[in-house]
């Protein structure tokens, strides 16, 4: 496998900031984004697209294509096997967990898998975010509600599947994502893991 160039954060900021330069959101709307700023949100979505580009480059180099694509945060820990990945992937379909949807009209943006076409739409989300924000396509505008809207606009089926995982921070803190059937859509508890 060829080497991969990883940009430093300053270079990435220069690439990302123009993506949302024309977007104006209220102070209240900013509160729904980590750091109350769009930079982190766009940076997250930008990294999805860039990772997909790396995969596409590898596919071209090897003259093959993946049937199933998995996108996840590197700080996720799954206590149980995710058996759903072992099935044939329906066309233009992704699977996401039934936890950490934030707001009843959102979808999980921490873990997803599906067929290549469905996951390509998911990972190219960054290309449409500014448009969705400028046109107030969803309310409230949050990463999870914007992503759900994007998946629907692209004609991708999102199959929500029961799944549990933990987020393990470098500090040793463990976050337990919840779902609507658990009385919340955020996190249950914060404990020290280490």
C-alpha positions in Angstrom: 0.0 0.0 0.0 1.3 3.4 -0.9 2.0 6.1 1.7 -0.7 8.4 2.9 -0.2 12.1 3.4 -1.9 13.4 6.6 -2.4 17.1 6.5 -1.7 19.1 9.7 -4.7 20.7 11.3 -3.8 24.2 10.1 -3.8 23.1 6.5 -7.1 21.3 7.0 -8.6 24.4 8.4 -7.7 26.3 5.3 -9.4 23.7 3.2 -12.5 23.5 5.4 -13.3 27.1 6.3 -14.3 28.1 2.7 -16.8 25.2 2.7 -19.0 27.0 5.3 -17.9 30.7 4.7 -21.3 31.5 3.2 -23.3 29.9 6.1 -24.9 32.0 8.8 -26.4 30.4 11.8 -27.8 31.8 15.0 -26.2 31.6 18.4 -28.9 29.1 19.5 -28.2 27.0 16.4 -24.5 27.0 17.1 -25.1 25.4 20.5 -26.0 22.2 18.8 -22.5 21.8 17.3 -19.5 20.6 19.2 -17.5 23.7 20.3 -20.4 25.9 19.2 -18.6 26.2 15.9 -19.1 24.7 12.5 -15.4 24.0 12.0 -15.4 20.7 14.1 -18.5 19.5 12.3 -17.2 20.2 8.8 -13.8 18.7 9.8 -15.5 15.5 10.9 -17.5 15.2 7.6 -14.5 16.2 5.6 -12.5 13.4 7.1 -15.2 10.9 6.1 -14.9 12.0 2.5 -11.2 12.0 2.5 -11.1 8.4 3.9 -13.5 7.3 1.2 -11.2 8.9 -1.4 -8.3 6.8 -0.1 -10.5 3.7 -0.4 -11.5 4.7 -4.0 -7.8 5.2 -4.9 -7.0 1.8 -3.5 -9.8 0.2 -5.5 -8.5 1.8 -8.7 -5.0 0.6 -8.0 -6.1 -3.0 -7.3 -8.9 -3.0 -9.9 -11.5 -4.2 -7.4 -14.4 -2.7 -5.4 -15.6 -3.3 -1.9 -19.1 -4.7 -1.5 -19.5 -3.4 2.1 -18.0 -0.3 3.7 -17.8 0.4 7.4 -17.3 3.9 8.9 -16.7 4.2 12.6 -14.9 6.3 15.1 -11.6 4.9 16.3 -12.6 5.3 20.0 -15.6 2.9 19.8 -15.6 -0.4 21.6 -18.2 -3.0 20.8 -18.9 -5.4 23.7 -20.7 -7.8 21.3 -20.1 -9.0 17.8 -21.9 -6.9 15.1 -23.4 -9.8 13.2 -25.4 -7.6 10.8 -22.2 -6.9 8.8 -22.0 -10.6 7.8 -25.1 -10.3 5.5 -25.5 -9.4 1.9 -25.9 -5.6 1.7 -29.1 -4.4 0.1 -28.5 -1.8 -2.7 -28.4 1.8 -1.6 -28.8 0.9 2.1 -26.9 1.7 5.2 -27.2 0.4 8.8 -26.8 2.7 11.8 -27.2 2.0 15.6 -30.4 2.8 17.4 -28.4 4.8 20.0 -26.9 8.3 20.0 -29.4 9.7 17.5 -29.7 13.0 19.5 -33.1 14.6 18.9 -35.8 12.2 17.8 -35.4 13.3 14.2 -31.7 12.6 13.9 -29.5 9.6 13.1 -26.3 8.2 14.6 -23.2 9.7 13.0 -20.6 7.6 14.9 -21.0 4.2 13.2 -22.5 3.1 9.9 -22.0 0.3 7.4 -23.7 -0.6 4.2 -23.2 -1.2 0.5 -20.7 0.9 -1.3 -23.2 3.3 -3.0 -25.0 4.0 0.2 -21.8 4.6 2.2 -20.5 6.8 -0.6 -23.5 9.1 -0.2 -22.9 9.0 3.6 -19.2 9.8 3.3 -19.7 12.6 0.8 -22.1 14.4 3.2 -19.6 17.3 3.5 -20.3 18.4 0.0 -23.9 19.2 0.8 -23.9 20.5 4.4 -23.6 24.2 3.6 -26.5 24.0 1.2 -28.7 22.3 3.9 -27.7 24.9 6.4 -28.3 27.9 4.2 -31.7 26.6 3.1 -32.6 25.6 6.7 -33.5 22.1 5.4 -34.0 20.7 8.9 -34.9 21.9 12.3 -33.0 21.9 14.6 -29.9 22.0 12.4 -27.7 19.4 14.2 -25.1 17.0 12.8 -27.5 14.1 13.3 -30.5 15.8 11.8 -28.6 17.1 8.8 -27.1 13.7 8.2 -30.5 12.0 8.3 -31.9 14.6 5.9 -28.9 14.1 3.5 -29.4 10.3 3.5 -33.1 10.7 2.6 -32.3 13.3 -0.1 -29.8 10.9 -1.7 -32.4 8.1 -1.8 -30.5 5.9 0.7 -32.4 3.6 3.0 -31.2 3.8 6.6 -31.9 0.6 8.5 -31.7 1.3 12.2 -30.3 -1.8 14.1 -30.1 -2.5 17.8 -26.5 -2.1 18.8 -24.5 -1.2 21.9 -21.0 0.3 22.0 -19.0 2.5 24.2 -16.8 5.5 23.5 -13.5 5.3 25.3 -11.7 8.6 25.6 -7.9 8.9 25.8 -8.5 10.1 29.4 -10.0 6.7 30.3 -13.5 8.1 30.5 -16.2 5.8 29.0 -19.4 7.2 27.5 -22.5 5.0 27.2 -24.7 6.1 24.2 -28.4 5.8 24.7 -31.4 5.5 22.4 -34.9 6.8 22.4 -36.2 3.6 24.0 -33.9 4.2 26.9 -35.4 7.5 27.8 -32.7 9.6 26.2 -30.8 10.0 23.0 -27.5 11.3 24.5 -25.2 9.5 26.9 -26.2 7.6 30.0 -23.1 8.0 32.2 -19.6 9.0 32.3 -17.3 6.8 34.3 -13.6 6.2 34.6 -12.6 3.1 32.7 -8.9 3.1 33.7 
